[in-house]
Amino acid sequence: MNKPLPEDPMMRDLIKMARRHQMTRRAALAGAGATAATLALAACAPGGSTGEALTPATDLSDSEKTLIWHNWSLYMDEDDNGKYPTLEKFTAQTGIKVEYKIEIDDNDSYFSKVQKQLAKGQDIGADVACPTEWMAARWVNLGYTQQFDLANIPNHKNLAPAYNNPAYDPDRSRAIPYQGILAGITYNKAEYKKATGKDSPTSLEDLWDPALKGRVGVLSEMRDTIGLILLANDIDITSESSLTEDAFMNAIDFFAGKVADGQISKIKGNSYSEDLENGDTIAAIAWSGDTVQLNLSAETEKYGFFIPESGTTISADCFVTPMGATHKRNVEELINYYYDPKVAAELAAWVNYVTPVVGAQEEAVKIDPDLAKNQLIFPSEEFMKNAHGFRSLTGEESVKFSKAFQDVMLGA
């Protein structure tokens, strides 16, 4: 087993950097509901549940300098006036106005809202959205996405090699990474010590301390929550021979037991942060970048974050343009802009997630040398040894595993 990755130094550095850059977190969570929606499981044939080939809507980019972007909360730089500095600069450079909307709380609930429109090739009200890689793969395989013209995205060459050549999109022309995401444990430092007598958790097992009963939260993202449970049980989540159906269902049974006995009280998407802020949750399976924003909102280092010694899950959220969107050319401009290393470094300094853009680390040195050293944003090869991507699932596995997870959520 690898050694645990250090928590406090990295998180403290991120908070200090954020304060130096005068970041604030305002009402980013407005509109992001706490949902645990049942999966709208679609047919697996490309082209949607009807089996008919979908045709992209006419691109109106030449006449309409606008686009609508659906994204997650806490995922864009924001100033004291509620403006998004990098988006403001994008509009100034291109003349394209962006309506940025926080619409994604978790992948399944978002998909359930838009799947019927996607299947018919209709406009879902977004020209670009950022589902997580596994969900982006589903969209691509179902024929729900438009193909980007990479000639319009010259900065596509800056995509980090680790993200190249996924089986579902070998040339990355339909799903282009926006940010990399690491899962771990976020906890209220004072409340955790008050409840347990310990300064901080050191393993996933610490979440099951009886002293935390009823005040533990987990993500409604199956691959993160069950992924961490599997890793804690020495299951290699990247391997078909290790992550078998039996291994997965054993983890589901364990998870279900913790929900049934009241140890886990909250199962949420991005809105889990509200429960940390209002005190309902003391510790939660969470995403690394959000912890910085929570501390900025609290104006103190109220929350800690750590990666369990058993390992962390890693994935990426990806730019996709739905088949019914009418401003793909404008989206290509947007992606090219965020793949400029200078812009990628500026965004990373605010959102504190893993950037997929080569050259951003060198630009980050110019913003803040400590930023460029922080492995929660620019992980080293050694760091990445303890980060694992949940293996691809077959269509049958995806349905069966998701249903098992959703059944626990719906019974919570």
Secondary structure, 3 states (H helix, E strand, C coil): CCCCECCHHHHHHHHHHHHHCCCCCCCCCCCCCCCCCCCCCCCCCCCCCCCCCCCCCCCCCCCCCEEEEEEECCCCCCCCCCCCHHHHHHHHHHCCEEEEEEEECCHHHHHHHHHHHHHHCCCCCCCEECCEHHHHHHHHHCCCECCCCHHHCHHHHHECHHHCCCCCCCCCCCCEEEEEEEEEEEEEHHHHHHHHCCCCCCCHHHHHCHHHCCCEEEECCHHHHHHHHHHHCCCCCCCCCCCCHHHHHHHHHHHHHHHHCCCEEEEECCCHHHHHHHCCCCEEEEEHHHHHHHHHHHCCCCEEEEECCCCEEEEEEEEECECCCCCHHHHHHHHHHHCCHHHHHHHHHHHCCECCECCHHHHHHHHCHHHHHCCCCCCCHHHHCCEECCCCCCHHHHHHHHHHHHHHHHHC
